[in-house]
Amino acid sequence: MSSVETVLDRHWEAFKTQDLDGIMADYAEGSFIITNLGSFHGLDEIEGLFSDLFEEFGQDGVTMDLDQQVIHEEYAYIVWHAETPDNVYEFATDTVVIRDGAIVAQTFGGKIDPKD
């Protein structure tokens, strides 16, 4: 298993279990995430983003499945779907760049439908 795959697998498991310390251990100083909600630069902003996400994904009844994973050198791409009490994540995708065992850049996009 490559170090990129190791980091990606650990990161997915930490997200599924809302392990904030585990999530943050995957990011390098100076890393960033770009999403439709905006850009998050540095460890403090990334931690705030995941704290907010864990409020939603930490609720009872959440389902989450990884549909696809592709790794090429230092780049990893995943496709996943989920349902929370608040939203249906019909299609979600992350691309991450992992160098020296840490995430240095990430993007997220998805089709998210709020529940009424």
Phi and psi in degrees as GROMACS dihedral restraints (atoms count N, CA, C in turn):
[ dihedral_restraints ]
;  ai    aj    ak    al  type     phi  dphi    fc
    3     4     5     6     1   -72.6    20    10
    4     5     6     7     1   161.0    20    10
    6     7     8     9     1   -64.0    20    10
    7     8     9    10     1   -31.8    20    10
    9    10    11    12     1   -64.3    20    10
   10    11    12    13     1   -45.9    20    10
   12    13    14    15     1   -64.4    20    10
   13    14    15    16     1   -39.3    20    10
   15    16    17    18     1   -60.3    20    10
   16    17    18    19     1   -48.1    20    10
   18    19    20    21     1   -63.2    20    10
   19    20    21    22     1   -45.0    20    10
   21    22    23    24     1   -61.7    20    10
   22    23    24    25     1   -45.8    20    10
   24    25    26    27     1   -62.9    20    10
   25    26    27    28     1   -43.8    20    10
   27    28    29    30     1   -63.1    20    10
   28    29    30    31     1   -40.6    20    10
   30    31    32    33     1   -64.2    20    10
   31    32    33    34     1   -44.8    20    10
   33    34    35    36     1   -61.1    20    10
   34    35    36    37     1   -45.5    20    10
   36    37    38    39     1   -63.7    20    10
   37    38    39    40     1   -41.0    20    10
   39    40    41    42     1   -64.6    20    10
   40    41    42    43     1   -37.5    20    10
   42    43    44    45     1   -66.7    20    10
   43    44    45    46     1   -45.5    20    10
   45    46    47    48     1   -61.5    20    10
   46    47    48    49     1   -31.1    20    10
   48    49    50    51     1  -101.3    20    10
   49    50    51    52     1     7.7    20    10
   51    52    53    54     1    52.8    20    10
   52    53    54    55     1    44.5    20    10
   54    55    56    57     1   -90.7    20    10
   55    56    57    58     1    90.8    20    10
   57    58    59    60     1   -62.8    20    10
   58    59    60    61     1   -41.8    20    10
   60    61    62    63     1   -62.6    20    10
   61    62    63    64     1   -41.6    20    10
   63    64    65    66     1   -64.0    20    10
   64    65    66    67     1   -41.4    20    10
   66    67    68    69     1   -60.9    20    10
   67    68    69    70     1   -49.5    20    10
   69    70    71    72     1   -67.8    20    10
   70    71    72    73     1   -27.6    20    10
   72    73    74    75     1   -66.0    20    10
   73    74    75    76     1   -18.3    20    10
   75    76    77    78     1   -82.8    20    10
   76    77    78    79     1   -14.2    20    10
   78    79    80    81     1   -99.1    20    10
   79    80    81    82     1   142.8    20    10
   81    82    83    84     1   -86.3    20    10
   82    83    84    85     1   156.3    20    10
   84    85    86    87     1   -55.9    20    10
   85    86    87    88     1   139.4    20    10
   87    88    89    90     1    79.8    20    10
   88    89    90    91     1     5.6    20    10
   90    91    92    93     1   -71.9    20    10
   91    92    93    94     1   165.9    20    10
   93    94    95    96     1  -148.7    20    10
   94    95    96    97     1   157.4    20    10
   96    97    98    99     1  -128.9    20    10
   97    98    99   100     1   132.9    20    10
   99   100   101   102     1  -113.0    20    10
  100   101   102   103     1   126.2    20    10
  102   103   104   105     1  -136.2    20    10
  103   104   105   106     1   175.9    20    10
  105   106   107   108     1   -68.4    20    10
  106   107   108   109     1   -16.0    20    10
  108   109   110   111     1   -87.4    20    10
  109   110   111   112     1    -8.8    20    10
  111   112   113   114     1   131.0    20    10
  112   113   114   115     1  -174.8    20    10
  114   115   116   117     1  -105.7    20    10
  115   116   117   118     1   143.8    20    10
  117   118   119   120     1  -125.5    20    10
  118   119   120   121     1   115.3    20    10
  120   121   122   123     1  -113.4    20    10
  121   122   123   124     1   131.0    20    10
  123   124   125   126     1    85.1    20    10
  124   125   126   127     1   163.2    20    10
  126   127   128   129     1   -65.1    20    10
  127   128   129   130     1   -35.6    20    10
  129   130   131   132     1   -65.7    20    10
  130   131   132   133     1   -45.1    20    10
  132   133   134   135     1   -68.3    20    10
  133   134   135   136     1   -38.4    20    10
  135   136   137   138     1   -65.1    20    10
  136   137   138   139     1   -41.6    20    10
  138   139   140   141     1   -61.4    20    10
  139   140   141   142     1   -40.5    20    10
  141   142   143   144     1   -62.7    20    10
  142   143   144   145     1   -41.0    20    10
  144   145   146   147     1   -59.9    20    10
  145   146   147   148     1   -49.5    20    10
  147   148   149   150     1   -69.4    20    10
  148   149   150   151     1   -32.9    20    10
  150   151   152   153     1   -59.4    20    10
  151   152   153   154     1   -43.9    20    10
  153   154   155   156     1   -64.6    20    10
  154   155   156   157     1   -44.4    20    10
  156   157   158   159     1   -62.1    20    10
  157   158   159   160     1   -38.4    20    10
  159   160   161   162     1   -69.1    20    10
  160   161   162   163     1   -23.2    20    10
  162   163   164   165     1   -62.6    20    10
  163   164   165   166     1   -39.9    20    10
  165   166   167   168     1   -78.2    20    10
  166   167   168   169     1   -49.6    20    10
  168   169   170   171     1   -77.4    20    10
  169   170   171   172     1    -8.4    20    10
  171   172   173   174     1   -89.6    20    10
  172   173   174   175     1     0.3    20    10
  174   175   176   177     1   -76.2    20    10
  175   176   177   178     1   159.3    20    10
  177   178   179   180     1   -64.9    20    10
  178   179   180   181     1   146.4    20    10
  180   181   182   183     1    86.1    20    10
  181   182   183   184     1     8.0    20    10
  183   184   185   186     1   -76.0    20    10
  184   185   186   187     1   134.8    20    10
  186   187   188   189     1  -120.8    20    10
  187   188   189   190     1   145.3    20    10
  189   190   191   192     1  -150.5    20    10
  190   191   192   193     1   132.8    20    10
  192   193   194   195     1  -137.4    20    10
  193   194   195   196     1   138.6    20    10
  195   196   197   198     1   -88.8    20    10
  196   197   198   199     1   122.6    20    10
  198   199   200   201     1   -97.9    20    10
  199   200   201   202     1   -33.2    20    10
  201   202   203   204     1  -153.4    20    10
  202   203   204   205     1   145.1    20    10
  204   205   206   207     1  -141.9    20    10
  205   206   207   208     1   126.8    20    10
  207   208   209   210     1  -129.6    20    10
  208   209   210   211     1   131.1    20    10
  210   211   212   213     1  -124.3    20    10
  211   212   213   214     1   131.9    20    10
  213   214   215   216     1  -138.4    20    10
  214   215   216   217     1   109.6    20    10
  216   217   218   219     1    54.3    20    10
  217   218   219   220     1  -117.9    20    10
  219   220   221   222     1   -93.5    20    10
  220   221   222   223     1     8.9    20    10
  222   223   224   225     1  -109.9    20    10
  223   224   225   226     1   138.6    20    10
  225   226   227   228     1  -132.6    20    10
  226   227   228   229     1   141.7    20    10
  228   229   230   231     1  -131.3    20    10
  229   230   231   232     1   129.7    20    10
  231   232   233   234     1  -129.0    20    10
  232   233   234   235     1   151.6    20    10
  234   235   236   237     1  -123.7    20    10
  235   236   237   238     1   135.3    20    10
  237   238   239   240     1  -148.1    20    10
  238   239   240   241     1   167.6    20    10
  240   241   242   243     1  -140.2    20    10
  241   242   243   244     1   156.7    20    10
  243   244   245   246     1  -156.9    20    10
  244   245   246   247     1   163.5    20    10
  246   247   248   249     1  -139.3    20    10
  247   248   249   250     1   130.4    20    10
  249   250   251   252     1  -118.4    20    10
  250   251   252   253     1   171.6    20    10
  252   253   254   255     1   -60.1    20    10
  253   254   255   256     1   -21.5    20    10
  255   256   257   258     1   -98.4    20    10
  256   257   258   259     1   -33.0    20    10
  258   259   260   261     1  -144.2    20    10
  259   260   261   262     1   155.9    20    10
  261   262   263   264     1  -110.0    20    10
  262   263   264   265     1   118.6    20    10
  264   265   266   267     1   -94.9    20    10
  265   266   267   268     1    84.0    20    10
  267   268   269   270     1   -63.5    20    10
  268   269   270   271     1   -40.2    20    10
  270   271   272   273     1  -145.9    20    10
  271   272   273   274     1   125.0    20    10
  273   274   275   276     1  -137.4    20    10
  274   275   276   277     1   144.3    20    10
  276   277   278   279     1  -142.3    20    10
  277   278   279   280     1   141.7    20    10
  279   280   281   282     1  -127.0    20    10
  280   281   282   283     1   141.1    20    10
  282   283   284   285     1  -120.8    20    10
  283   284   285   286     1   130.7    20    10
  285   286   287   288     1  -127.3    20    10
  286   287   288   289     1   148.6    20    10
  288   289   290   291     1  -113.1    20    10
  289   290   291   292     1   122.8    20    10
  291   292   293   294     1  -120.0    20    10
  292   293   294   295     1   120.9    20    10
  294   295   296   297     1  -126.7    20    10
  295   296   297   298     1   135.1    20    10
  297   298   299   300     1    52.0    20    10
  298   299   300   301     1    39.6    20    10
  300   301   302   303     1    78.5    20    10
  301   302   303   304     1    12.9    20    10
  303   304   305   306     1  -139.2    20    10
  304   305   306   307     1   148.7    20    10
  306   307   308   309     1   -75.2    20    10
  307   308   309   310     1   126.3    20    10
  309   310   311   312     1  -107.8    20    10
  310   311   312   313     1   -23.0    20    10
  312   313   314   315     1  -152.4    20    10
  313   314   315   316     1   147.8    20    10
  315   316   317   318     1  -150.7    20    10
  316   317   318   319     1   144.6    20    10
  318   319   320   321     1  -124.6    20    10
  319   320   321   322     1   153.6    20    10
  321   322   323   324     1  -136.7    20    10
  322   323   324   325     1   141.2    20    10
  324   325   326   327     1  -150.0    20    10
  325   326   327   328     1   154.0    20    10
  327   328   329   330     1  -173.3    20    10
  328   329   330   331     1   164.8    20    10
  330   331   332   333     1  -100.6    20    10
  331   332   333   334     1   107.0    20    10
  333   334   335   336     1  -118.6    20    10
  334   335   336   337     1   120.4    20    10
  336   337   338   339     1  -111.1    20    10
  337   338   339   340     1   119.5    20    10
  339   340   341   342     1   -66.2    20    10
  340   341   342   343     1   144.4    20    10
  342   343   344   345     1   -84.4    20    10
  343   344   345   346     1   145.1    20    10
